[in-house]
Amino acid sequence: MNPNRLPYEPPSIARNTTGLMNKVGRRGNLASKTQVDGVEVEALIKDFGSPLFVFSETAIKRSVGEARTAIEMHLPQARLCWSYKTNYLGAICAIFHRAGSLAEVVSGMEYEKARRLGVPGEEIVFNGPAKTEEELRRALSEQAIIHADHFDELRLLERIAESTHTKPKIGIRVALDAGVVPRWDRFGFSLEAGSASQAAQFITQSPHLELGGLHTHIGTYVQDPTAYARAATKLAEFSGHIEATLATRPTHLDFGGGFASTNTLATQYHSGALVPRQGEYIREIGRALSQVNAARTPVFLETGRALVDESGSLLTTVLATKRLPNGRNSIVIDAGVNLLFTAWWYRLDIQPTRPSDGFIEDTTVYGPLCMNIDCVRETIALPTLAAGDTLLIRPVGAYAFTQSMQFIHLRPACVLIGEHGEIELIRRREILDDLLGPELLPNRLSLRSNPDSSITHRSSVRELAESVPD
């Protein structure tokens, strides 16, 4: 056998994707995206590395402006609440707060983030199914807007109020049927089953509590604005029922998130660009409240995804190209589902960052993890790429960063492009110390004769406890 002979590679046939049109318009991923808000992608990667999250302040403010215009027209009694779980980067949250949004949080961690940013307690809406006694005591002392999720929480709130000799206003989360499938019925008290009425009665009959507002969250990525009209009608009618039977009027109505962004669901036939805009949802809520004589009732709107998704991009670099056994082309990039958890339910748009008139074919995009599930796109039409080429993935402003993880790779930097083109680092690239910081290595397990002082060693639980400051 000739040792210099090249290995045999069986021929394969790949379809050249030449068409520019499909049933919903031009295929945007065939065009290159060389800039983000006027800043060259190559310059961003050179300065901050790859992968890299990039957020646009201009896009955020444009989205907020769209929502506010609709509110002024259809729901003037409403206030926006920024949903921290959607994207809790401090700079992103600060943009929303400076635009007048309240903070909507669902955990003690998010509550603390809002307080550290400077949001006063009375401008925090505290939802969530797992509030601890410590978290509730703090929220009550700081006059946060609390929506209770279950009877155990109501009983805990009553004990806290009794022990502190206060009588706080406590709202309730209401699970209702707005015609959305699958139905979200795990959060709050069921309207149809009667537990919401029981919860309202529990509060109004308690000597230690007063009734606050009514909150509902009917689902996620809801593409039917009329579902919010049905929810608004039911919530307003329930508010009227409470006033008529319990002689107490709820302080506000709160409509949780779920407005669809322009992302495309994996199961969605049409492009996400065709989903309803924020104004359509807000118009339906306003119309419904007007029809049931609740047009003056204060309203909170928690519209996280639709407000921020378009603002985020992820820059990534091709590490390798591979031809799969079935003949399909594939690439390996340095960003996977560790950074793009949302890739499991979205068909994220992936665009090359340099012009290409070459061969276009269906390509599988894999991430860098040693896991078979690390697939960013099962199939997408891309030009011929080589190691070192860069790509832009979008929109990833909602949930991508907050759900990212330190699995096999550390998390990348995040930058914000300001309204005037300024580039600001809003989260540095992680280093190994960020991962090792909380770890404790007992001396008996050390592999070094002189343990590295960068790793904390504790000989006993007592020593650890004594080291924690009061």
Secondary structure, DSSP 4 states (H G I P E B T S, - for coil): --TTSPPP------------EETTEE-GGGS---EETTEEHHHHHHHH-SSEEEEEHHHHHHHHHHHHHHHHHH-TTEEEEEEGGG---HHHHHHHHHTTPEEEESSHHHHHHHHHHT--GGGEEE--S---HHHHHHHHHTT-EEEE-SHHHHHHHHHHHHHHT---EEEEEEE---S-SS---SSSEETTTTHHHHHHHHHHH-SS-EEEEEEE---SSB--THHHHHHHHHHHHHHHHHHHHHS---S-EEE---B--S--BTT-SS-GGGSPPHHHHHHHHHHHHHHTT-TTS-EEE--HHHHHGGGEEEEEEEEEEEE-TTS-EEEEES--TTT-GGGGTB--EEEESS---S-EEEEEEE-SSSSTT-EEEEEEEEE---TT-EEEEE---SSTTTT---SSS---EEEEE-TTS-EEEEEPPP-HHHHHTT----GGG-SSSS--TTS---S-HHHHHHHS--
